[in-house]
Amino acid sequence: MSNWESLSPLELADAFAVEQGALKTHNTDHERAIRLKYSNLVQQAPGEYVMRFARELLFKHAQRWQAYEIIAEHEQAFRSLCPDELEELGQGINSWWTVDAFARTLSGPAWWDGLIPDELVVKWAGSPDLWWRRAALVSTVAFNVRSQGGKGDAPRTLAICRLLVADHEDMVVKAMSWALRQLVFFDPQAVEEFLLEHETVLAGRVKREVGNKLRTGLKNPRGKGSG
């Protein structure tokens, strides 16, 4: 592989896609190994170059989560994110995994870092598109994941949850449960009060899973994993 300086962002994205296509086994580990290789390759490149590279990966080659991780792993590129650019990068989110890749890798961390305002996520929560509504909820997770530096943010997490409390779309309900369960560690009282306040409108799944988390620390005490 040539140095990034000898290739345009388009050429680099094409080379990335060729390596992905040549994989004998397509799984996350093998694909991430390629992503890591290219993240290291462009580590010293300007943020503008990395953003153009990531855009080519996303919009030409449909390498969505890879493009998001390329941006997230490059500080200058990540710090350049703004609301309009972030929404453009979110174009085409249409499944749980595309939303979660976007919200967990880019929009949530960008919100946590103060790169986007609360109003942008509030706008997503009011979207007619259920996937953007899910993105709003999943974006709150960044505030509440200890292993990734989250320190807890009940006001912003619950503000988004309140906007979607009566939304019973399955993917939104699951994201609501996730958002509230993540907050339990930092502020169980606020979560319990939220459940009581909205008991009559919350989906049964949310009340069950979050209630379990509050009582036992597990989403499904009789199942596997803590969730």
DRENDO-1510 file (C-alpha; in Angstrom, 1 decimal, always signed):
<recs>
REC; n; res; u; v; w
REC; 1; MET; +0.0; +0.0; +0.0 .
REC; 2; SER; +1.3; +3.4; -1.0 .
REC; 3; ASN; +1.5; +6.3; +1.4 .
REC; 4; TRP; -1.7; +8.2; +1.6 .
REC; 5; GLU; +0.0; +11.3; +0.2 .
REC; 6; SER; +0.5; +9.5; -3.1 .
REC; 7; LEU; -3.3; +8.7; -3.5 .
REC; 8; SER; -6.4; +10.8; -3.7 .
REC; 9; PRO; -9.2; +10.0; -1.2 .
REC; 10; LEU; -11.1; +8.4; -4.1 .
REC; 11; GLU; -8.2; +6.1; -5.0 .
REC; 12; LEU; -7.7; +5.2; -1.3 .
REC; 13; ALA; -11.4; +4.3; -1.0 .
REC; 14; ASP; -11.2; +2.2; -4.1 .
REC; 15; ALA; -8.2; +0.3; -2.7 .
REC; 16; PHE; -10.1; -0.2; +0.6 .
REC; 17; ALA; -13.0; -1.7; -1.3 .
REC; 18; VAL; -10.8; -4.0; -3.3 .
REC; 19; GLU; -9.3; -5.4; -0.1 .
REC; 20; GLN; -12.7; -5.9; +1.4 .
REC; 21; GLY; -14.0; -7.6; -1.7 .
REC; 22; ALA; -11.0; -10.0; -1.7 .
REC; 23; LEU; -11.7; -11.3; +1.8 .
REC; 24; LYS; -12.4; -15.0; +1.7 .
REC; 25; THR; -14.4; -14.8; +4.9 .
REC; 26; HIS; -16.5; -11.7; +5.5 .
REC; 27; ASN; -17.1; -11.1; +9.2 .
REC; 28; THR; -16.6; -8.2; +11.6 .
REC; 29; ASP; -13.2; -9.2; +12.8 .
REC; 30; HIS; -11.7; -9.6; +9.3 .
REC; 31; GLU; -13.3; -6.4; +8.0 .
REC; 32; ARG; -12.3; -4.4; +11.0 .
REC; 33; ALA; -8.7; -5.5; +10.5 .
REC; 34; ILE; -8.8; -3.8; +7.1 .
REC; 35; ARG; -10.4; -0.7; +8.7 .
REC; 36; LEU; -7.7; -0.6; +11.3 .
REC; 37; LYS; -5.0; -0.8; +8.6 .
REC; 38; TYR; -6.5; +2.2; +6.8 .
REC; 39; SER; -7.0; +4.2; +10.0 .
REC; 40; ASN; -3.3; +3.8; +10.8 .
REC; 41; LEU; -2.4; +4.7; +7.2 .
REC; 42; VAL; -4.3; +8.0; +7.4 .
REC; 43; GLN; -3.5; +8.8; +11.0 .
REC; 44; GLN; -1.2; +11.7; +10.0 .
REC; 45; ALA; -3.4; +12.9; +7.1 .
REC; 46; PRO; -5.4; +16.2; +7.4 .
REC; 47; GLY; -8.9; +15.9; +8.7 .
REC; 48; GLU; -10.3; +17.2; +5.3 .
REC; 49; TYR; -8.6; +14.3; +3.5 .
REC; 50; VAL; -9.9; +11.8; +5.9 .
REC; 51; MET; -13.5; +13.1; +5.7 .
REC; 52; ARG; -13.3; +12.9; +1.9 .
REC; 53; PHE; -12.0; +9.3; +2.1 .
REC; 54; ALA; -14.8; +8.4; +4.5 .
REC; 55; ARG; -17.4; +9.9; +2.3 .
REC; 56; GLU; -16.1; +7.9; -0.7 .
REC; 57; LEU; -16.3; +4.7; +1.5 .
REC; 58; LEU; -19.8; +5.5; +2.5 .
REC; 59; PHE; -21.5; +6.9; -0.6 .
REC; 60; LYS; -19.6; +5.1; -3.3 .
REC; 61; HIS; -18.8; +1.7; -1.7 .
REC; 62; ALA; -21.5; +1.4; +0.9 .
REC; 63; GLN; -18.9; +0.8; +3.6 .
REC; 64; ARG; -21.0; +2.5; +6.3 .
REC; 65; TRP; -19.7; +1.4; +9.7 .
REC; 66; GLN; -16.2; +1.3; +8.3 .
REC; 67; ALA; -16.5; +5.0; +7.2 .
REC; 68; TYR; -17.9; +6.0; +10.6 .
REC; 69; GLU; -15.0; +4.3; +12.4 .
REC; 70; ILE; -12.5; +5.9; +10.1 .
REC; 71; ILE; -13.8; +9.3; +11.1 .
REC; 72; ALA; -14.1; +8.4; +14.8 .
REC; 73; GLU; -10.5; +7.2; +15.0 .
REC; 74; HIS; -9.1; +10.4; +13.5 .
REC; 75; GLU; -9.3; +13.3; +16.0 .
REC; 76; GLN; -9.2; +16.1; +13.5 .
REC; 77; ALA; -11.8; +14.6; +11.2 .
REC; 78; PHE; -14.1; +13.8; +14.2 .
REC; 79; ARG; -13.7; +17.3; +15.6 .
REC; 80; SER; -14.7; +18.8; +12.3 .
REC; 81; LEU; -18.2; +17.3; +12.5 .
REC; 82; CYS; -21.1; +19.7; +12.5 .
REC; 83; PRO; -24.9; +19.2; +12.4 .
REC; 84; ASP; -25.3; +19.4; +8.6 .
REC; 85; GLU; -22.3; +17.1; +8.0 .
REC; 86; LEU; -23.5; +14.6; +10.6 .
REC; 87; GLU; -27.0; +14.5; +9.1 .
REC; 88; GLU; -25.5; +13.9; +5.7 .
REC; 89; LEU; -23.4; +11.0; +7.0 .
REC; 90; GLY; -26.6; +9.6; +8.5 .
REC; 91; GLN; -28.4; +9.5; +5.1 .
REC; 92; GLY; -29.7; +6.0; +4.4 .
REC; 93; ILE; -29.9; +4.7; +8.0 .
REC; 94; ASN; -32.7; +2.2; +7.6 .
REC; 95; SER; -32.1; -0.7; +10.0 .
REC; 96; TRP; -31.1; -1.3; +13.7 .
REC; 97; TRP; -27.4; -1.8; +12.8 .
REC; 98; THR; -27.1; +1.2; +10.5 .
REC; 99; VAL; -28.7; +3.4; +13.1 .
REC; 100; ASP; -26.6; +2.0; +15.9 .
REC; 101; ALA; -23.4; +2.3; +13.9 .
REC; 102; PHE; -24.2; +6.0; +13.3 .
REC; 103; ALA; -25.4; +6.9; +16.8 .
REC; 104; ARG; -22.9; +4.9; +18.8 .
REC; 105; THR; -19.9; +5.8; +16.6 .
REC; 106; LEU; -20.6; +9.3; +15.5 .
REC; 107; SER; -23.7; +11.2; +16.7 .
REC; 108; GLY; -23.6; +10.1; +20.4 .
REC; 109; PRO; -19.9; +10.8; +20.9 .
REC; 110; ALA; -20.2; +14.1; +18.9 .
REC; 111; TRP; -23.1; +15.2; +21.2 .
REC; 112; TRP; -21.1; +14.1; +24.3 .
REC; 113; ASP; -18.2; +16.2; +23.1 .
REC; 114; GLY; -20.3; +19.3; +22.5 .
REC; 115; LEU; -19.9; +19.2; +18.7 .
REC; 116; ILE; -23.7; +19.2; +18.1 .
REC; 117; PRO; -26.4; +21.0; +20.1 .
REC; 118; ASP; -29.2; +19.3; +22.1 .
REC; 119; GLU; -31.7; +20.8; +19.6 .
REC; 120; LEU; -30.4; +18.6; +16.8 .
REC; 121; VAL; -31.1; +15.4; +18.7 .
REC; 122; VAL; -34.5; +16.8; +19.7 .
REC; 123; LYS; -35.3; +17.3; +16.0 .
REC; 124; TRP; -34.4; +13.7; +15.3 .
REC; 125; ALA; -36.7; +12.6; +18.1 .
REC; 126; GLY; -39.6; +14.4; +16.3 .
REC; 127; SER; -38.8; +12.9; +12.9 .
REC; 128; PRO; -41.5; +11.0; +11.0 .
REC; 129; ASP; -38.7; +8.5; +10.2 .
REC; 130; LEU; -38.6; +5.9; +12.9 .
REC; 131; TRP; -34.9; +5.3; +12.3 .
REC; 132; TRP; -34.0; +8.9; +13.1 .
REC; 133; ARG; -36.1; +8.6; +16.2 .
REC; 134; ARG; -34.2; +5.5; +17.2 .
REC; 135; ALA; -31.0; +7.5; +16.5 .
REC; 136; ALA; -32.0; +10.1; +18.9 .
REC; 137; LEU; -32.4; +7.6; +21.7 .
REC; 138; VAL; -29.3; +5.6; +20.9 .
REC; 139; SER; -27.3; +8.8; +20.9 .
REC; 140; THR; -28.0; +9.2; +24.6 .
REC; 141; VAL; -26.1; +6.0; +25.3 .
REC; 142; ALA; -22.8; +7.9; +24.9 .
REC; 143; PHE; -23.4; +9.8; +28.1 .
REC; 144; ASN; -23.9; +6.7; +30.1 .
REC; 145; VAL; -21.4; +4.0; +29.0 .
REC; 146; ARG; -18.7; +4.0; +31.7 .
REC; 147; SER; -16.3; +1.9; +29.7 .
REC; 148; GLN; -16.2; +4.6; +27.0 .
REC; 149; GLY; -15.9; +7.6; +29.4 .
REC; 150; GLY; -19.5; +8.3; +30.0 .
REC; 151; LYS; -20.2; +10.1; +33.3 .
REC; 152; GLY; -24.0; +10.0; +33.2 .
REC; 153; ASP; -26.5; +12.6; +32.0 .
REC; 154; ALA; -30.0; +12.1; +33.3 .
REC; 155; PRO; -31.4; +15.4; +32.1 .
REC; 156; ARG; -30.5; +15.0; +28.5 .
REC; 157; THR; -31.2; +11.3; +28.4 .
REC; 158; LEU; -34.6; +11.6; +30.0 .
REC; 159; ALA; -35.4; +14.7; +27.8 .
REC; 160; ILE; -35.2; +12.6; +24.7 .
REC; 161; CYS; -37.0; +9.6; +26.3 .
REC; 162; ARG; -39.9; +11.9; +27.3 .
REC; 163; LEU; -40.3; +13.0; +23.7 .
REC; 164; LEU; -40.7; +9.4; +22.6 .
REC; 165; VAL; -42.4; +7.9; +25.6 .
REC; 166; ALA; -45.6; +7.0; +23.7 .
REC; 167; ASP; -43.8; +5.8; +20.6 .
REC; 168; HIS; -44.5; +2.0; +20.3 .
REC; 169; GLU; -42.6; +1.3; +17.1 .
REC; 170; ASP; -40.6; -1.8; +18.0 .
REC; 171; MET; -37.1; -0.4; +17.1 .
REC; 172; VAL; -37.9; +2.7; +19.1 .
REC; 173; VAL; -39.2; +0.8; +22.1 .
REC; 174; LYS; -36.0; -1.3; +22.2 .
REC; 175; ALA; -33.9; +1.8; +22.0 .
REC; 176; MET; -35.9; +3.4; +24.8 .
REC; 177; SER; -35.2; +0.4; +27.0 .
REC; 178; TRP; -31.5; +0.5; +26.1 .
REC; 179; ALA; -31.2; +4.2; +26.9 .
REC; 180; LEU; -32.9; +3.9; +30.3 .
REC; 181; ARG; -31.0; +0.8; +31.3 .
REC; 182; GLN; -27.7; +2.5; +30.5 .
REC; 183; LEU; -28.7; +5.4; +32.8 .
REC; 184; VAL; -29.6; +3.0; +35.7 .
REC; 185; PHE; -26.0; +2.8; +36.9 .
REC; 186; PHE; -25.6; +6.6; +37.3 .
REC; 187; ASP; -29.1; +7.6; +38.4 .
REC; 188; PRO; -31.5; +4.7; +39.3 .
REC; 189; GLN; -33.8; +7.0; +41.2 .
REC; 190; ALA; -34.3; +9.2; +38.2 .
REC; 191; VAL; -35.0; +6.2; +36.0 .
REC; 192; GLU; -37.5; +4.7; +38.6 .
REC; 193; GLU; -39.3; +8.1; +38.8 .
REC; 194; PHE; -39.5; +8.2; +35.0 .
REC; 195; LEU; -41.1; +4.7; +34.9 .
REC; 196; LEU; -43.7; +5.7; +37.5 .
REC; 197; GLU; -44.4; +9.1; +35.8 .
REC; 198; HIS; -45.1; +7.4; +32.4 .
REC; 199; GLU; -46.4; +4.0; +33.5 .
REC; 200; THR; -49.6; +4.4; +31.6 .
REC; 201; VAL; -48.0; +5.1; +28.2 .
REC; 202; LEU; -44.7; +3.3; +28.2 .
REC; 203; ALA; -44.5; +0.0; +26.2 .
REC; 204; GLY; -44.6; -3.1; +28.4 .
REC; 205; ARG; -41.2; -4.2; +27.2 .
REC; 206; VAL; -39.6; -1.0; +28.5 .
REC; 207; LYS; -41.3; -1.3; +31.9 .
REC; 208; ARG; -40.3; -5.0; +32.2 .
REC; 209; GLU; -36.7; -4.7; +31.1 .
REC; 210; VAL; -35.9; -1.5; +32.8 .
REC; 211; GLY; -37.7; -2.6; +36.0 .
REC; 212; ASN; -35.6; -5.8; +35.9 .
REC; 213; LYS; -32.4; -3.8; +35.5 .
REC; 214; LEU; -33.4; -1.6; +38.5 .
REC; 215; ARG; -34.2; -4.7; +40.7 .
REC; 216; THR; -31.6; -7.2; +39.7 .
REC; 217; GLY; -29.0; -5.5; +37.5 .
REC; 218; LEU; -30.1; -7.7; +34.5 .
REC; 219; LYS; -32.4; -7.0; +31.6 .
REC; 220; ASN; -33.7; -10.5; +31.7 .
REC; 221; PRO; -32.8; -12.2; +35.0 .
REC; 222; ARG; -33.9; -15.7; +33.7 .
REC; 223; GLY; -32.1; -15.3; +30.4 .
REC; 224; LYS; -28.5; -14.9; +29.5 .
REC; 225; GLY; -26.4; -11.8; +29.7 .
REC; 226; SER; -27.0; -8.6; +31.5 .
REC; 227; GLY; -28.3; -6.6; +28.5 .
</recs>
